[in-house]
Structure formats: structure tokens, C-alpha cells
């Protein structure tokens, strides 16, 4: 464990200037409580890139290589639930060999590799983080999947792909980072072939969220700060944005509310479970990790500022858990849309 922790943030931030970077991130988040200027929309590229440069190593340490939530059936392993969540998306998109597919905000490529294996489709991942793309390419080469998975450093708000390039497009908890959903979806529509499908898993507030409740507002702010988010949408805002840019909305629902969700999506943040797959993401595992990171930072083993990054992610984990328990937030709002055929 200590050996793995000692490698945190060694290659993610230039000159190991982690303390300065986390300070800059918190400044860009803004708000009176954070003491900075809110630049999440005006400078979203720098805001989001900085977030993932700081947090990727921690995510990989605690959550493996697929950075998303998923509900579990009773007795199902954590990693199996993640794969099922990815397979469901591939199934709903109708992916198959010979198709060209785009993954928006592909992270280090965990879902992309799984979907490519499962469907046989060729998947291109676009990602604003050079660091994540570097790691994605490394893991893809190790898996022998270079023929089905490739990566491009870029901003999914403004991509270099020609019009009508892809048979299908998907995003897994990534367009929540977009400064404007309609603009992001318009770019998806542009690169998607006529008749092609777009599927997305979105972070959303639910109808239980009360904008007059100070606790609800605090949880929302902590999720946004700890998740690198400009603003969390409501489901109707996702639907409206898709329709506004010209998509046909085929399906839209909160998957966390469905029958297969015997184990809540936030459970890995509470308990390690019988298989201990989420040992370092659960509550006590995070406490141990946070304490060790502080010790290693004091000894100069990990860069100064690593403990603050760990605290940021712990803030998010607590907020995710509480918001999930109260039913005011879901990371599993699923929308499936189709680009109309050409006239």
C-alpha cells in the first residue's frame, strides 16, 4: 500500500508543484467559502484539466481504472457492476464490429477498453488531460487493444473530427464537466453520422433537491468542488438540451431507481464489501489513506499538497454519500438520443 501511495502525483503535475496546483484549483472554483474567483465556466479548460491532473492517481488507487459509479445487484462484485454498466450502454447504442465510436472524456480508458472488447467496435477516446491520455495508451498497449482503442488529446466542446465521422458516441459521467450542455451536445450531433445514436450517463439533481435547503446547497457545492464540475443539471435540463440542438430523445431515466439496484451506487464509498474490492474507497479505507498521505508528505515521499488533494476527494466522497442517501442526486441519469436521418 505504502509503495503505491508513494507514487501519487509524481508524474501528473509539472515540477511536482502540487501545492500550488491545488491552490489554483480551489481559487478557480471560487465562492466566498473557497476564497477565490469562480472561473469554472470562463476558464473551464484549465479548471477541468487541472482537476484531473491532480486527482487521477488517487482515483486509480482507490477505484481502479473505470472512474464511474454503477448500481449493483445482490451478490454482484464491484468490478462486475462497472462492466455491466458499460455493457448496457454499448447494448443500447447497438455497438458491433466495424462501427466507429467516440468516447467523450475517456479518462484512462477503462470503460473504453471494456466496451471495445465487449462490442468489437473501434473506439476513439477524446480527453482534455494529456496525463490521462498517456496512461490510457500505456494500459491499452498492455492489453493488446491498440487495434480497437485509440486516443486523442482534445476538448470535446470543440473537436477536430469532420462532420458525420462516427456511428455512435457516448459519455460516462463526463459531459457533466461541460460549461454548456447544449453546446457539448451540438458538437456530438455534428460528428455523429445521420441515424447514429448518442448515449450518456449524467450527474443530475433529482426532484427531491430543495434550492432553499442549506444542507442541500452545501452537498451540491461539495460535489461540484470535489468532482471538478461547473454546475450540476436537473434531468429536464439534459433532455431539453438534447432536443434543442436537434436530437430525437429515445429514452431518458434514472437507472439508480431500477430493480437491479439492490446495492446503492454510493455503497463503495461506505463499505468495502465482502470481496474487499473497494477497500481503499470505503470510509475507513479513505481515513487510512488520508493519514498515510499526510505522513508520507511530511517525510517528503509524496509532493507537498498531496494531503490537500486527498482532503478534496474525501469532501466529495462524503457529499456523494449523503446526497445519495437523501435521494437528491444521481450519477446515473441515462439519456439515449438519435441524430435524425438526412432529408
C-alpha positions, -999 to +999 in steps of 0.1 A: +000+000+000+027+025+010+047+017-022+016+025-043+009+057-023+045+069-027+040+072-065+010+095-062+012+127-082+048+121-092+041+125-129+008+144-131+018+180-123+047+198-138+077+201-115+057+183-088+042+217-079+011+201-063+006+225-035+005+255-059-018+235-083-044+225-057-044+261-045-050+273-081-078+248-085-096+259-053-091+295-064-107+288-098-137+271-081-144+304-063-172+313-040-169+331-006-163+298+013-134+289-010-119+324-011-113+325-048-128+337-081-153+315-098-137+307-132-154+273-137-172+284-168-150+312-181-118+291-179-133+256-179-105+240-199-079+249-173-103+242-145-111+206-157-076+198-168-061+209-135-087+188-116-078+156-135-041+162-133-044+164-095-069+136-089-062+108-115-036+090-094-060+090-064-089+077-085-068+049-099-055+040-064-090+038-049-113+030-078-092+011-103-094+022-140-131+028-146-138+062-130-176+060-126-204+047-104-228+018-110-256+002-091-251-035-082-273-065-080-272-085-048-241-107-047-225-089-077-189-079-075-180-043-077-159-046-109-186-067-125-212-040-118-189-014-135-185-037-166-223-043-167-229-006-166-206-002-196-221-032-215-256-018-210-245+014-227-229-005-256-260-026-260-283+004-261-261+020-287-262-011-308-224-013-310-209-041-331-177-049-351-170-025-379-185+006-362-166+037-354-174+051-319-164+081-299-159+082-262-162+117-247-138+123-218-124+088-218-103+091-187-075+065-186-096+043-209-110+017-186-146+018-199-134+023-235-113-009-234-142-028-219-167-016-244-143-023-273-137-058-261-174-064-255-187-050-288-158-054-312-163-017-323-134+006-328-135+033-301-117+067-302-113+084-268-110+122-266-097+137-234-085+171-223-059+157-199-026+148-215-017+129-184-048+106-186-043+100-223-007+090-216-018+064-191-047+052-213-023+045-241+000+026-218-028+004-205-042-002-239-009-013-252-005-037-223-040-051-230-032-056-267-061-035-278-044-008-299-064-020-329-097-012-312-089+017-289-070+049-297-068+083-280-068+120-289-059+149-267-086+174-272-116+193-259-150+176-266-166+211-267-147+218-299-133+187-317-112+184-348-132+155-363-150+161-395-188+162-397-206+128-397-175+109-385-189+084-360-216+057-360-222+063-323-210+085-294-212+080-257-202+097-224-199+082-190-202+109-163-182+134-184-205+159-201-213+170-165-180+188-169-192+208-199-196+246-194-228+244-215-246+212-222-264+223-254-230+234-269-215+200-259-244+181-274-244+202-306-208+191-311-218+155-306-245+159-332-221+174-357-196+145-355-223+118-354-235+102-387-272+106-396-292+080-378-264+075-352-270+072-315-256+091-285-258+077-250-249+094-219-247+088-181-252+122-164-248+136-130-281+152-121-300+167-092-334+150-085-368+165-079-361+160-041-334+187-043-346+218-025-328+250-035-340+266-003-323+239+019-289+250+031-277+214+036-288+205+000-269+235-013-238+225+007-238+190-006-242+203-042-213+227-037-191+199-022-198+176-051-190+203-076-158+212-058-147+176-053-158+165-088-144+193-110-179+204-120-192+237-132-228+231-124-250+200-118-281+199-140-316+186-135-328+158-157-352+181-177-322+203-185-303+174-200-334+164-221-341+200-232-305+205-243-306+173-264-338+183-281-327+219-285-297+210-307-318+186-329-316+152-313-345+128-311-348+117-275-353+079-274-350+071-237-344+090-205-345+077-169-326+074-137-310+039-137-303+041-099-340+037-093-344+005-112-350-030-098-314-043-103-301-016-079-300-038-049-268-022-038-268+016-040-243+033-063-227+051-033-222+019-012-185+016-023-179+049-005-192+034+027-182-003+028-155-024+013-180-053+007-173-090+011-147-091-017-128-060-004-126-047-040-133-012-027-111-014+004-094+020-003-125+039-014-147+030+015-149+052+046-123+036+068-100+029+038-101+066+030-092+075+066-062+052+065-051+065+031-055+102+041-035+096+073-007+078+054-006+105+027-001+131+054+027+111+069+044+105+035+041+142+027+058+151+060+086+127+051+090+142+016+079+109-001+050+124-019+048+160-031+036+188-008-001+194-014-010+157-018-027+157+015-049+186+003-059+167-028-068+137-006-089+161+016-107+174-016-117+139-027-128+130+008-151+160+008-166+148-024-170+112-012-189+124+019-211+146-002-218+119-027-228+095+000-250+119+019-267+133-013-273+097-025-288+087+008-311+117+007-321+109-029-312+145-041-285+134-065-279+107-091-248+099-112-268+075-133-293+096-153-293+078-186-303+095-219-303+079-253-307+101-283-306+097-321-294+121-348-322+124-374-316+110-409-307+135-436-338+148-455 
